[in-house]
Amino acid sequence: AETVVPAQKSLQFWTKADQWRGPVSLGLVKPGQTLRIPIDQLPPLEANQLFELTLEPENGSPIDRPTGPIQFIGRAVKVL
């Protein structure tokens, strides 16, 4: 099922590793569409790194960190 985003809201993709001072925005995500991020625009991947999608104002968070509720969350894991 496709995620429904309320009018004048957006989903924003964030990542944060345990030792970082704060999360880093990876951009806005449209439900049902793929978000492609060039490797040179990604922060270094670390063990147990957090990834989340939050519900934000239409143009994204105004303060460079999440302001809305978490909609989806996951962590980086090593696959053998």
C-alpha distances in whole Angstrom, upper triangle without the diagonal:
4,7,9,13,16,18,21,19,17,16,19,19,22,24,27,30,32,35,34,35,31,28,28,25,23,22,19,16,14,10,9,13,15,18,21,24,27,29,32,30,28,30,32,29,31,30,28,27,24,21,19,16,18,17,21,23,22,24,23,25,29,31,29,28,25,25,22,20,18,14,14,17,19,22,24,25,28,27,30
4,6,9,13,15,18,15,14,13,16,17,20,22,26,28,31,33,32,33,29,26,25,22,21,19,16,13,10,7,6,10,13,15,19,21,25,27,30,27,26,28,30,28,30,30,27,26,23,19,17,14,16,15,18,19,18,21,20,22,26,28,27,25,22,23,19,18,16,13,13,16,18,22,23,25,28,27,31
4,6,10,13,15,12,11,10,13,14,17,20,23,26,28,31,29,30,26,23,23,20,19,17,14,11,9,6,8,11,13,15,19,21,25,26,29,26,25,27,29,27,28,28,26,24,21,17,14,11,12,11,14,16,15,18,17,19,23,24,23,22,19,19,16,14,13,9,10,14,17,20,22,25,27,27,31
4,6,9,12,10,10,10,14,16,19,22,25,28,30,33,31,31,27,24,24,21,20,18,14,12,10,7,10,13,16,17,21,23,27,29,31,28,27,29,31,29,31,31,28,26,23,20,16,13,13,11,13,14,14,17,16,18,22,24,23,22,19,19,15,14,14,11,13,17,20,23,25,28,31,31,35
4,7,8,6,6,7,11,14,17,20,23,27,29,31,29,29,25,22,22,18,18,16,12,10,9,8,11,13,16,16,20,22,25,27,29,26,25,27,30,28,30,30,28,25,22,19,15,12,11,8,10,11,10,13,13,15,18,20,20,19,16,15,12,12,13,10,13,16,20,23,25,28,31,32,35
4,6,6,8,10,13,17,19,23,26,29,31,33,31,30,26,24,23,20,21,18,14,13,12,11,15,16,19,19,23,25,28,31,32,29,28,30,32,31,33,33,31,28,25,22,18,14,12,9,10,10,9,13,13,15,18,20,21,20,17,16,13,13,14,12,16,19,22,26,28,31,35,35,39
4,5,8,11,15,18,21,25,27,31,33,35,32,32,28,25,24,21,21,18,15,14,13,13,16,17,20,20,24,25,29,31,32,29,29,31,34,33,35,36,33,30,27,24,20,17,15,11,11,9,8,12,13,15,17,20,21,21,18,17,14,16,17,16,19,22,25,29,31,34,37,38,41
4,7,11,13,17,19,23,26,29,32,33,30,29,25,23,22,19,20,16,13,14,13,14,17,18,20,20,23,24,27,30,30,27,27,29,32,32,33,35,32,29,26,23,20,16,14,10,9,6,5,8,10,12,14,17,18,18,16,15,13,15,17,16,19,22,25,28,30,34,37,38,41
4,7,10,13,16,20,22,26,28,30,27,26,22,20,19,16,17,14,10,11,11,12,15,16,18,17,21,21,25,27,28,24,24,26,29,28,30,31,29,26,22,19,16,12,10,7,6,5,4,8,8,10,12,15,16,15,13,12,10,12,13,12,15,18,21,24,27,30,33,34,38
4,6,10,13,17,20,23,26,27,25,24,20,17,16,13,13,10,7,7,7,9,13,13,15,14,17,18,21,23,24,21,21,22,25,25,27,28,26,23,20,16,13,10,8,6,5,6,5,7,7,9,12,15,14,14,12,12,10,11,12,11,13,16,19,22,23,27,30,31,35
4,7,10,13,16,20,23,25,22,22,18,15,14,11,11,9,6,5,7,8,12,12,13,11,15,15,19,21,22,19,18,20,22,22,23,24,22,19,16,13,10,6,5,5,6,8,8,9,8,10,13,15,14,13,10,11,9,10,9,8,10,12,15,18,20,23,26,27,31
4,7,10,13,17,20,21,19,19,15,12,10,7,7,6,4,6,9,11,14,13,13,11,13,13,17,18,19,16,15,16,19,19,20,22,20,17,14,11,8,5,5,7,7,9,10,9,6,8,11,13,11,10,8,10,9,11,10,10,10,12,14,16,18,21,24,26,29
4,7,11,14,17,19,16,17,14,10,9,6,5,6,6,7,10,12,14,13,12,9,11,11,14,15,17,13,12,13,16,15,17,18,17,13,11,7,6,5,7,9,10,13,13,13,10,10,14,14,12,10,9,12,12,12,10,10,9,10,11,13,14,18,21,22,26
4,7,11,13,15,13,13,10,6,6,4,5,7,9,10,14,15,18,17,15,12,14,12,15,15,16,13,11,11,13,13,14,16,14,11,8,6,5,6,8,11,12,15,16,15,11,11,14,13,10,8,8,11,12,12,10,11,10,9,11,11,13,16,19,21,25
4,7,10,12,10,12,9,5,5,7,7,10,13,13,17,18,20,19,17,14,15,13,15,14,15,12,9,9,10,9,10,12,11,7,5,4,6,9,11,15,15,18,19,18,15,14,17,15,12,10,10,14,15,15,12,14,12,10,10,9,10,14,16,19,22
4,7,8,6,8,7,5,6,9,10,14,16,17,21,22,24,23,21,18,18,16,18,16,17,14,11,9,10,9,9,11,9,6,5,7,9,12,13,17,17,20,22,21,17,16,18,16,13,11,11,15,16,16,14,16,14,11,11,9,10,14,16,19,23
4,6,6,9,8,8,9,12,13,17,19,20,24,25,26,25,23,20,20,18,19,17,17,16,12,9,9,8,6,8,7,4,6,9,12,15,17,20,21,24,26,24,21,19,22,19,16,14,15,18,19,19,17,19,17,13,12,9,9,12,14,18,21
4,6,8,9,10,12,15,17,20,23,23,27,28,29,29,26,24,24,21,23,21,21,19,16,13,12,11,8,9,7,7,8,12,14,17,19,22,23,26,28,27,23,21,23,20,18,15,16,19,21,20,18,20,18,15,13,11,11,14,16,19,22
4,7,9,10,13,16,18,21,24,25,29,30,32,31,28,25,25,22,23,21,21,19,16,13,12,12,10,11,11,10,11,14,17,20,21,24,24,27,29,28,24,22,24,20,18,16,17,21,22,22,20,23,21,18,17,14,14,16,18,22,24
4,5,7,9,13,15,18,21,23,27,28,30,29,26,23,23,20,21,19,18,17,14,11,11,12,10,12,12,10,11,13,15,18,19,22,22,24,26,24,21,19,20,17,14,13,15,18,20,21,19,22,20,17,17,15,15,18,20,23,26
4,7,10,13,16,19,21,23,27,29,31,30,28,25,25,22,23,21,21,18,16,13,14,15,14,16,15,13,13,15,16,18,18,21,21,23,25,23,20,17,18,15,12,11,13,16,19,20,19,22,21,19,19,17,18,21,23,27,29
4,7,10,13,15,18,20,23,25,27,26,25,22,22,19,21,20,20,17,15,12,14,15,14,16,15,12,11,12,13,15,15,18,17,19,22,20,16,14,15,12,9,7,10,13,15,16,15,18,18,16,16,16,17,20,23,26,29
4,7,9,12,14,16,20,21,24,23,21,18,19,16,18,18,17,14,12,10,13,13,13,15,14,10,9,9,10,12,12,15,14,17,19,17,14,12,14,11,8,6,8,11,13,14,13,16,15,13,14,13,14,18,21,24,27
4,6,9,12,14,18,20,22,21,19,15,16,13,15,14,14,11,9,8,11,12,13,16,15,11,10,10,10,12,12,15,14,17,18,16,13,11,13,12,8,7,9,13,15,16,15,17,16,14,15,14,15,19,21,23,27
4,5,8,11,15,17,19,17,16,13,13,11,14,14,14,11,10,10,13,14,16,18,17,14,12,10,10,10,10,13,12,14,15,12,9,9,11,11,7,7,9,12,13,15,14,15,14,14,15,15,16,20,22,24,28
4,7,9,13,15,17,15,13,9,10,8,10,11,12,8,8,9,13,13,16,18,17,14,12,10,10,10,12,14,13,15,15,13,11,12,14,14,11,11,12,15,16,17,15,15,14,14,14,15,15,19,21,22,26
4,7,10,13,15,13,12,8,10,9,12,14,14,11,11,13,16,17,19,22,21,17,15,12,11,10,11,12,11,13,12,10,8,10,13,14,11,12,12,14,15,16,15,15,15,15,16,18,18,22,24,25,29
4,7,10,12,11,11,8,11,11,15,17,18,14,14,16,20,20,22,24,22,19,17,13,12,9,10,10,9,10,9,8,7,10,13,14,12,13,12,14,13,15,14,13,14,15,17,19,20,23,26,27,30
4,6,9,7,8,6,10,11,15,17,19,16,15,18,21,20,22,24,22,19,17,13,11,8,10,10,11,12,11,11,10,13,16,18,16,15,14,16,14,15,13,12,12,14,16,18,19,22,24,25,29
4,6,6,8,8,12,14,17,20,22,19,19,21,24,23,26,27,25,23,20,16,14,11,12,11,12,13,11,12,12,15,18,20,19,19,17,18,16,16,15,13,14,16,18,21,22,25,27,27,31
4,6,8,10,13,16,20,22,24,22,21,23,26,24,26,27,25,23,20,16,14,11,12,12,14,15,13,15,15,17,21,23,21,20,18,19,17,16,15,12,12,15,17,20,21,24,26,26,30
4,7,10,13,16,19,22,24,22,22,24,26,25,27,28,26,24,21,18,16,14,16,15,17,19,17,18,18,21,24,26,24,24,21,23,20,20,18,15,14,17,18,21,22,24,26,25,29
4,6,10,13,16,19,21,19,19,22,24,23,26,27,26,23,21,17,16,14,16,16,17,19,16,17,17,20,23,25,23,23,21,23,21,21,19,16,15,18,19,21,21,24,25,25,28
4,6,10,13,15,18,16,16,19,21,20,23,24,23,21,19,16,15,14,16,17,18,20,18,18,17,20,23,25,22,22,21,23,22,21,19,17,15,17,17,19,19,21,22,22,25
4,6,10,12,15,13,13,16,18,17,20,22,21,18,17,13,13,12,15,16,17,18,17,16,15,18,21,22,19,19,18,21,20,20,18,16,15,16,16,18,17,20,21,22,25
4,7,9,12,10,11,14,16,16,19,21,21,18,18,15,15,15,18,19,20,21,20,18,17,20,22,23,20,20,20,23,23,23,21,19,18,18,18,18,17,20,21,21,24
4,6,8,7,7,11,13,13,17,19,20,17,16,14,15,15,18,20,20,21,20,18,17,19,21,21,18,19,19,22,22,23,21,20,18,18,17,17,16,19,20,21,24
4,5,5,7,11,12,14,17,20,21,18,19,16,18,18,21,23,23,24,23,21,20,21,23,24,20,21,22,25,26,27,24,24,22,21,20,20,18,20,20,21,24
4,5,5,8,9,11,14,17,19,16,17,16,18,19,22,25,25,26,26,23,22,23,25,25,21,21,22,26,27,27,25,25,22,21,19,18,16,18,18,19,21
4,6,8,9,12,15,19,20,18,19,18,20,21,23,26,25,27,26,23,22,23,24,24,20,21,23,26,27,28,26,26,24,23,22,20,18,20,20,22,24
4,7,10,12,15,19,20,16,17,15,17,18,20,22,22,23,22,20,18,19,20,20,16,17,19,23,24,25,23,23,22,21,20,19,17,20,21,23,25
4,6,8,12,15,16,12,13,12,15,16,18,21,21,23,23,21,18,19,21,20,16,16,18,21,22,23,21,21,19,18,17,15,14,16,17,19,22
4,6,9,13,14,11,12,12,15,17,19,22,22,24,24,22,19,19,21,19,15,15,17,21,22,23,21,22,20,18,16,15,13,16,17,19,22
4,6,10,12,10,12,13,16,19,21,24,25,27,28,26,23,22,24,22,19,18,20,24,25,25,22,24,21,18,16,14,12,14,14,17,19
4,7,9,7,10,11,14,17,20,24,24,27,28,26,23,23,25,24,20,19,20,23,24,24,21,22,19,16,13,11,8,10,10,13,16
4,6,5,9,11,15,18,21,25,26,29,30,28,25,24,26,24,21,19,20,24,25,24,21,22,19,16,13,10,7,9,10,13,16
4,5,9,12,15,19,22,25,27,30,31,30,27,26,29,26,23,21,21,25,25,24,21,22,19,15,12,8,6,7,8,11,14
4,6,9,13,16,19,23,24,28,29,29,25,24,27,25,22,19,19,22,22,21,18,19,16,12,9,5,5,6,9,12,15
4,7,10,14,16,20,21,25,26,25,22,21,23,21,18,16,16,19,20,19,16,17,14,11,8,5,5,8,11,14,17
4,7,10,13,16,18,21,23,22,19,18,21,19,16,14,13,16,16,15,12,13,11,7,6,5,7,10,13,16,19
4,7,10,14,15,19,20,20,16,16,19,18,15,13,12,15,15,14,10,11,8,6,5,6,8,11,14,16,20
4,6,10,12,16,17,17,14,14,17,17,14,12,10,12,11,10,7,7,5,4,6,9,11,14,18,20,23
4,7,9,13,14,14,11,12,15,16,14,12,9,11,9,9,6,6,5,6,9,12,14,18,21,22,26
4,6,10,12,13,9,9,13,13,12,10,7,8,6,5,4,5,7,9,12,15,17,21,24,26,30
4,7,9,11,9,9,12,14,14,12,8,8,5,6,7,7,10,12,16,18,21,24,28,29,33
4,6,8,5,6,9,11,11,10,7,7,5,8,9,10,13,15,18,21,23,26,30,31,35
4,6,5,6,8,11,12,12,10,9,8,11,13,14,17,19,22,24,26,30,33,35,38
4,6,8,10,13,14,15,13,12,11,14,15,15,18,20,23,26,27,31,34,35,39
4,7,8,11,12,13,13,12,13,16,17,17,19,21,23,25,27,30,33,34,38
4,6,9,9,9,9,9,10,13,14,14,16,17,20,22,23,27,30,32,35
4,6,6,6,6,6,8,12,13,14,16,17,20,21,23,27,30,32,36
4,6,8,9,8,11,15,16,18,20,21,23,25,26,30,33,35,39
4,6,8,8,11,15,16,19,20,20,22,23,25,29,32,34,38
4,7,9,12,15,15,18,18,18,20,21,22,26,28,31,34
4,6,9,12,12,15,16,15,17,18,20,23,26,29,32
4,6,8,8,11,13,13,15,17,19,23,26,28,32
4,7,9,12,14,15,18,20,22,26,29,31,35
4,7,9,12,13,17,19,22,25,29,31,35
4,6,9,11,15,17,21,24,27,29,33
4,6,7,11,14,17,20,24,25,29
4,7,11,14,17,20,23,25,28
4,7,11,14,16,20,21,24
4,7,10,13,17,18,22
4,7,9,13,14,18
4,6,10,12,16
4,7,9,13
4,6,10
4,6
4
